[in-house]
Amino acid sequence: MRSNPILFLVIFLGVLFLIDLYTAKGIKVLVQNVDQVALRRAALIAHWAVYAIIVVWVLVAVLNYPWMSNYKHYKFYYYLFGLIILFYIPKILFSLFIFADDISYGVQFVLSKLKPASPADPVGEQLSRRMFLYQAGAVVATIPFLGAAYGMIKGRFDFKVVRKTITASNFPSSFNGLRVVQISDAHLGSFFDNKKPVQKAFDSINALEPDLILFTGDMVNNYSIEAENWIDSFKGLKAKLGKFAIVGNHDYGDYSSWPDEQRKQANFDRLIEIEQEMGFEVLLNQNKVLERNGEKLAIIGVENWGIKPFPQKGDVQKAKSGAEEAPYKILMSHDPSHWDEIVLKEHSDIDITLSGHTHGAQFGVQLGNIKWSPVKYKYPRWAGMYEEGNQKLYVNRGFGYIGFPGRVGMPPEITCLEFSSI
C-alpha cells in the first residue's frame, strides 16, 4: 500500500464508488413513493455521506501511514475496516437484488423486440415486481448490518467458556480431574486498554479454579508495549500448578518495520519478559514435566510453526527433550497446521495438541453440531476438537480480535479441558 498509495486509492475508492452508485439507484426506487421531497433527499444524502466519510478516512490512513503504524492508532484502521464491513457488505447484497431486476428487465426488453407487447404484461406489474425485489433486498441487507453492528458493540466481548472432557488410558491417574484452561490470541493492542469487559473474562477464568492455564500464542499484534499495561491483569490469573505460554506469529513483530534486527529482537525479548512478569513460564521449544506420586505429565511448548510464509521456528523434537518418559504429553503449538504437517507424521507420542491462530475468522455459524466459517477453506482444522487415531487437536477460537473490531457468530473463547484416565 505504501509503495503505490495513489493506485491503491484509485482502485479501492473507485470500487466503493461503483457500489454506491448502483445502490443509490435502488434507494431512489425505495423512496419514490415518499411524499416529502426532503425525506427522499435525506435518504440519498445519508447514503453518500457514508462514502464521503470513508474517502476522508482512507486518505488520512494512507497518506499518514508512518504515523498510523503506532499501535495506539490501530483503532483508526480497525474502525475504518469495521465501517466498511458494516455498510458495504449490506450494499453488495442489496446490489444483487438490483442486478436481478436489471437482468429481468434486459430479458424482457430483448423479448419485446422479438414479439409484440402483450396486454397480459402491464407496466404496473413490472413496477410492482421491481419494488418487491428492492424491498426484499433491503430486508436481506439489514441482516449483515445488524450482525456486524452487534459484533462490534457486544460480540467482541461476549466471552464464552467451552468445556471438554478428555479421557485416555495413558493419562496418569494421580492427575485425574486435572483442569486446564486454554486461552489464545489475546492481541492486546486491539483492546485499546478497554479493561473492564476483559476483566470479567479473567474473573470467569479464575472462577473455573484451573490447575493449569495455557496461553497458546499471539499475546500482541506487533509490539511488546501493547502488553505493558496488562501485566497486573494477567498476573491476577491463578492456577494451582502454574501458567505456561508460547509465542505465535504476531509475537515476533514480523508485521511491522524496524530500524534494524537488534531493535526487533529487543521487542521480542521484552515481550517474553512481560509474559514472565504476568506469571507465565514461557516455553520456547521447551517443556515442563509435572510430577505427582511418582507419575509424570509433560507440558511441551514450541515456537510458531505454520505453512509458509508463516515462521517455522517450532521444533517438537527439541521441545520434547527430557520429557520422553512422561506417559502423557500436552503440546502447545500456535498454528493448527503444525499438527497435520509435522505432529501426526513424526510425533505419535504427542497425545493432545492445543492451538489457536484461526480466530474462527471472527465470523461464522455455530448451531449444535453444525459449524461453518470461511476460514475452513484455509485451515481444515479451524475450531474445536479433532482426532486422528489416539491423537487429539483442540483449536481455540481466540480471546481477542484483529482487523475487524468485532466477532459475529464466533464469540471469544475460554476453553476448559478436564482430563482423567480411563
Steps between C-alpha positions, in 0.01 A plus 500: 500500500780741588695429179218630277235678707348681202423175318355353819279805554371504143413129493359471851294818505395441139354161588313646798370783281361255245326303777348822636397618154315176439332486840396866469283388210324255731454757774331736254249229415435418867425862594319602181161475670603711800299823482751732660775603258724582797486141625582358159793737475614419855514128419737562209709748697543247781594235243774712345613639837630154595711494185630851570601406854684191377680701229634743759585215739690306235691810387614570854594135556699461178669839488598481868608137500825546702306678775227240484748214556507590871298233681297765682354597164395148401145593589499747210553211257281251684199729516548596136494131413199453727316788332562352156375158611202657677375689195643341188420133558130599527534725194651217296212271598248771414674545164442134416124558515533810283709297257234228491244763406729640231547153352124445502444837333768425241347164412155655466638781285659250261181293487293812432707564190438148380123499545225757553423606856221300665216660694572237766827676585390840627760753614343500844592137556862572408516789744340289774753222443785751508382649828465153652856408397643823637311470827610138537858608432477770766371249755773247420765773515402591855604154624879543454469863608344403832742208536806717446366769733438241772845349448670836541295620796455180701623192316870571546453495878249215519749252649381139508633211707523179296534186713643170379571174681798297382571143605796281409633166619854640529402810696667482845230424757669719761395798286138387456268798488776730373332819385680688225386841378623595154491854366652613174546798268452782748621767254513746787568800278150461357328552836636857531522466880126420516549296815156478658345235269829310483523492878161327508651229281796470735260466793327218311835326457579520869150376584586179313776438759745367240797282583680628191458804278648457153532795264557391141650807335439844348504705815541816288451620143857623448649687792588394852379837630144388421522264797665733753175627651361148529766351725301535822182369336668179384689471825160470668428174317555211742583137427599242762772332294617796296445714192681428174518691172639470150541754221301537178577655164399852610731495802816522287418849371515381139209721393677827571806686372804517727812720477713189541490138616632595843196720565267225383671242723484738795124530446465120506722465807295759685178315416641183653595698812149645520340157477730382777395800710141395434584171670546282193785261445570551130588181316713565190551148365514386862298294744396476859449159659249494785524218750255369758531175696779393268287546186597750232315733267682708237404851388687568177514836324639586159558825317279579204487249218269571209484441129717762329513797496433456874806442722614139537700525821318228691710191575300225666795263528705760683204599715442139611858453617496379860127422495516170314406294805179690570215268392270787407614806306311824443646708217440873463542609137344821373415404142273193453660420163804385700296203621428367151834587344739389776347367821286222352775390265798507734386508863253226585578544871330842510159425649330837456600822328348834601494770232336830407590736215185475286267715717222307325537794258309698768197413290299184457197290583482255791173315550523178698735269313499728197788744476618704205742783442677623186831424671432127451607536137850597614519300823309169494557477878371840603297468822424240763617141545650276232625141531724272296557162661606558860610859438286808554511863395301779659480837322395793716297770321701780657466743788552826312458628148700667224400695189121505523426635851229248574383140500188374323378152586847411626530625860834525678581174673627379835561126476473281810637148452461238772726195476471156657617145444269228376 
